[in-house]
């Protein structure tokens, strides 16, 4: 099994753990006896979740962290080290999206999205993966998206960042072959979390069949099962799997006009 056995001195670092998929991945890991370190900007929510998970008998630490800030990442690492813990499972879940014509969106917000969705993933992998390799065990879960399998009009930056995460994760998986460290990229479709509202994607998701929209609990369970089985890519549900195939193989000259109609331009 690719998921390391729990131990008193190990922890699973989950970023973006204050809600949604991140919170439910932390619940899945804690339910398997793993200590968890919860990182996000919303400290109050983190502490509530840490209190909840501690009731199952694991160690659950809440650490406020802005993953886009190098000093904040350093402080997070220092807190984990000071507790005598080693990160044996890294879950890069922090991220956000936006919706609208790129030329009408806030440029600073789009740049910060790249820092959150891409730069932070690289920085945290660079910090923790070498030590995992040295120990000969460990697991990385990066949260990508089916949005990363094709360019999405009205979500240009978001789909590009998730294409980056998807590609990086699969390449890193190949780099780590034979080291005892696994890499899994989670590629969900629409999920019923506050992400959709923050990304201003309600109109697009409203047209998605109900069976294709998954709960964060469903996605988190599929993700952790994927880590346990050493899967390189996890696409939770048949709709996400179909979207990944379509995104890979449909010619862009056909796909982009269809997607532009699916993500209508303004009112």
C-alpha positions as CSV (number, residue, x, y, z in Angstrom):
1,X,0.0,0.0,0.0
2,X,1.3,3.5,-1.0
3,X,-0.2,5.2,2.1
4,X,2.4,4.9,4.9
5,X,1.4,3.4,8.2
6,X,0.5,5.9,10.9
7,X,3.1,6.6,13.6
8,X,3.3,8.9,16.6
9,X,6.0,11.0,14.9
10,X,4.4,11.3,11.5
11,X,1.7,13.7,10.2
12,X,-0.3,14.3,7.1
13,X,-0.1,17.9,6.0
14,X,-3.3,19.1,4.4
15,X,-3.4,22.6,2.9
16,X,-6.7,24.3,2.3
17,X,-8.1,22.2,5.1
18,X,-10.6,24.7,6.4
19,X,-13.5,23.5,4.3
20,X,-14.6,21.3,1.4
21,X,-12.4,18.6,-0.1
22,X,-9.5,19.5,2.1
23,X,-11.5,19.1,5.3
24,X,-12.9,15.8,4.2
25,X,-9.6,14.4,3.2
26,X,-8.3,15.3,6.7
27,X,-11.3,13.4,8.1
28,X,-10.5,10.4,5.9
29,X,-6.9,10.3,7.0
30,X,-7.7,10.8,10.7
31,X,-10.3,8.0,10.4
32,X,-7.4,5.7,9.4
33,X,-5.4,6.7,12.5
34,X,-3.1,9.3,10.9
35,X,-2.1,12.5,12.7
36,X,-3.0,15.5,10.7
37,X,-1.6,19.1,10.4
38,X,-4.3,21.4,9.0
39,X,-3.2,24.5,7.2
40,X,-5.2,27.3,5.8
41,X,-5.8,31.1,6.3
42,X,-9.0,30.7,8.2
43,X,-7.7,29.7,11.6
44,X,-11.0,29.6,13.5
45,X,-12.4,26.9,11.1
46,X,-9.1,25.0,11.3
47,X,-9.3,24.9,15.1
48,X,-12.9,23.6,15.0
49,X,-11.9,20.8,12.6
50,X,-8.8,20.0,14.7
51,X,-11.0,19.7,17.8
52,X,-13.4,17.4,15.9
53,X,-10.6,15.1,14.6
54,X,-8.8,15.0,18.0
55,X,-11.9,13.2,19.4
56,X,-10.9,10.1,17.2
57,X,-7.6,9.8,19.2
58,X,-5.2,11.3,16.6
59,X,-3.1,14.4,16.9
60,X,-4.7,17.2,14.9
61,X,-2.8,20.5,14.7
62,X,-4.2,23.7,13.2
63,X,-1.7,26.1,11.7
64,X,-2.6,29.4,10.0
65,X,-0.7,29.6,6.7
66,X,-0.8,31.5,3.5
67,X,0.7,29.0,1.1
68,X,1.6,31.8,-1.4
69,X,3.9,33.5,1.1
70,X,7.4,31.9,1.5
71,X,7.7,33.2,5.1
72,X,4.4,31.7,6.0
73,X,5.4,28.4,4.5
74,X,8.7,28.5,6.5
75,X,6.8,29.2,9.7
76,X,4.5,26.2,9.0
77,X,7.5,24.0,8.5
78,X,9.1,25.3,11.7
79,X,6.0,24.6,13.7
80,X,5.8,21.0,12.4
81,X,9.5,20.4,13.1
82,X,9.2,21.9,16.6
83,X,6.5,19.4,17.4
84,X,8.9,16.6,16.5
85,X,6.8,15.5,13.5
86,X,7.7,14.4,10.0
87,X,5.5,15.0,7.0
88,X,4.9,11.6,5.5
89,X,1.8,12.5,3.6
90,X,1.5,15.8,1.8
91,X,-1.9,17.0,0.5
92,X,-1.7,20.0,-1.7
93,X,-5.3,21.0,-1.8
94,X,-5.2,24.8,-1.4
95,X,-6.5,26.6,-4.5
96,X,-9.2,28.7,-6.0
97,X,-10.7,29.7,-9.3
98,X,-12.4,32.5,-11.1
99,X,-15.1,32.9,-13.8
100,X,-15.4,35.4,-16.6
101,X,-13.7,36.7,-19.7
102,X,-10.0,37.1,-18.9
103,X,-9.9,40.6,-20.1
104,X,-12.6,41.6,-17.6
105,X,-11.1,39.9,-14.5
106,X,-8.8,41.4,-11.9
107,X,-5.3,40.8,-13.0
108,X,-3.8,40.7,-9.5
109,X,-6.3,38.0,-8.5
110,X,-5.4,35.9,-11.5
111,X,-1.7,36.2,-10.7
112,X,-2.3,35.2,-7.1
113,X,-4.3,32.2,-8.4
114,X,-1.2,31.0,-10.2
115,X,0.9,31.5,-7.0
116,X,-1.7,29.5,-5.0
117,X,-2.5,26.7,-7.4
118,X,1.0,26.2,-8.9
119,X,3.8,27.9,-7.0
120,X,2.7,26.6,-3.6
121,X,2.5,23.0,-4.9
122,X,6.0,23.1,-6.2
123,X,7.4,24.8,-3.0
124,X,5.8,22.3,-0.7
125,X,6.8,19.3,-2.8
126,X,10.4,20.7,-2.9
127,X,10.4,21.0,0.8
128,X,9.0,17.6,1.8
129,X,9.5,15.1,-1.0
130,X,13.4,14.8,-0.7
131,X,13.0,13.8,3.0
132,X,10.3,11.2,2.0
133,X,12.7,9.8,-0.5
134,X,15.5,9.6,2.1
135,X,13.1,7.7,4.4
136,X,12.0,5.4,1.6
137,X,8.3,6.1,2.2
138,X,5.7,8.8,1.7
139,X,2.8,9.9,-0.3
140,X,1.8,13.1,-2.1
141,X,-1.7,14.0,-3.2
142,X,-2.0,17.0,-5.4
143,X,-5.5,18.3,-6.2
144,X,-5.8,19.0,-9.9
145,X,-9.1,19.0,-11.8
146,X,-10.8,17.8,-14.9
147,X,-10.6,21.4,-15.9
148,X,-6.9,20.8,-16.5
149,X,-7.5,18.4,-19.3
150,X,-8.6,21.1,-21.8
151,X,-8.6,24.9,-22.0
152,X,-11.8,26.4,-20.5
153,X,-13.1,29.7,-21.9
154,X,-14.1,32.0,-19.0
155,X,-11.8,30.0,-16.7
156,X,-8.6,30.5,-18.7
157,X,-6.3,31.0,-15.7
158,X,-7.9,28.3,-13.6
159,X,-7.9,25.6,-16.3
160,X,-4.2,26.5,-17.1
161,X,-3.2,26.2,-13.4
162,X,-4.9,22.8,-13.1
163,X,-3.2,21.6,-16.4
164,X,0.1,22.5,-14.7
165,X,-0.8,20.5,-11.5
166,X,-2.0,17.5,-13.5
167,X,1.1,17.4,-15.7
168,X,3.6,18.1,-12.8
169,X,2.0,15.4,-10.7
170,X,2.2,12.7,-13.3
171,X,5.8,13.6,-14.2
172,X,6.8,13.7,-10.5
173,X,5.2,10.2,-10.1
174,X,7.5,9.0,-12.8
175,X,10.6,10.7,-11.2
176,X,9.8,9.0,-7.9
177,X,9.3,5.5,-9.3
178,X,11.1,2.9,-7.2
179,X,11.7,5.3,-4.3
180,X,8.9,4.2,-2.0
181,X,7.2,7.6,-2.5
182,X,3.9,7.8,-4.4
183,X,2.2,10.7,-6.2
184,X,-1.5,10.8,-6.9
185,X,-3.3,13.6,-8.7
186,X,-7.0,14.1,-7.9
187,X,-9.0,15.3,-10.8
188,X,-12.6,15.9,-9.8
189,X,-15.3,17.5,-11.8
190,X,-17.8,19.9,-10.2
191,X,-18.0,19.4,-6.4
192,X,-20.7,20.9,-4.1
193,X,-18.4,23.2,-2.1
194,X,-18.2,27.0,-1.7
195,X,-15.5,26.9,-4.4
196,X,-18.1,27.2,-7.1
197,X,-19.5,30.4,-5.6
198,X,-16.0,31.9,-5.1
199,X,-15.1,31.0,-8.7
200,X,-18.3,32.6,-10.0
201,X,-19.1,29.4,-11.8
202,X,-22.7,28.9,-10.7
203,X,-24.1,29.5,-14.2
204,X,-22.0,26.9,-15.8
205,X,-22.5,24.3,-13.0
206,X,-26.3,24.9,-13.2
207,X,-26.2,23.1,-16.5
208,X,-24.4,20.1,-15.3
209,X,-26.5,16.9,-14.7
210,X,-26.9,16.2,-11.0
211,X,-25.2,12.8,-11.2
212,X,-22.0,14.6,-12.4
213,X,-21.7,16.9,-9.4
214,X,-20.1,15.1,-6.5
215,X,-20.0,15.8,-2.8
216,X,-16.7,16.6,-1.1
217,X,-17.1,13.5,1.1
218,X,-17.3,11.3,-2.0
219,X,-14.3,13.0,-3.7
220,X,-12.2,12.8,-0.5
221,X,-12.9,9.1,0.0
222,X,-12.0,8.4,-3.6
223,X,-8.8,10.4,-3.2
224,X,-7.6,8.6,-0.1
225,X,-8.5,5.2,-1.6
226,X,-6.4,6.3,-4.6
227,X,-3.4,7.0,-2.4
228,X,-3.8,3.6,-0.6
229,X,-3.8,1.8,-4.0
230,X,-0.9,3.9,-5.4
231,X,-2.9,5.3,-8.2
232,X,-1.3,8.0,-10.3
233,X,-4.6,9.7,-11.3
234,X,-8.0,9.6,-9.6
235,X,-11.1,10.9,-11.4
236,X,-14.0,10.4,-9.0
237,X,-17.1,9.2,-10.8
238,X,-17.9,8.2,-14.3
239,X,-18.6,11.8,-15.4
240,X,-15.1,12.9,-14.4
241,X,-13.6,10.0,-16.1
242,X,-15.5,10.7,-19.3
243,X,-14.5,14.4,-19.1
244,X,-10.8,13.4,-18.8
245,X,-11.0,11.3,-21.9
246,X,-12.9,13.9,-23.9
247,X,-10.5,16.6,-22.8
248,X,-7.5,14.6,-23.9
249,X,-8.7,13.5,-27.3
250,X,-11.3,15.9,-28.7
251,X,-9.7,18.3,-31.3
252,X,-9.4,21.9,-29.9
253,X,-11.1,23.2,-33.0
254,X,-14.2,21.2,-32.0
255,X,-13.9,21.5,-28.3
256,X,-13.4,25.2,-27.8
257,X,-16.6,26.4,-29.6
258,X,-18.6,23.8,-27.6
259,X,-17.1,24.9,-24.3
260,X,-17.6,28.6,-25.2
261,X,-21.3,27.9,-25.6
262,X,-21.4,25.9,-22.3
263,X,-19.7,28.8,-20.5
264,X,-21.8,31.7,-22.0
265,X,-20.3,35.1,-22.4
266,X,-21.9,37.6,-20.0
267,X,-25.4,39.1,-20.1
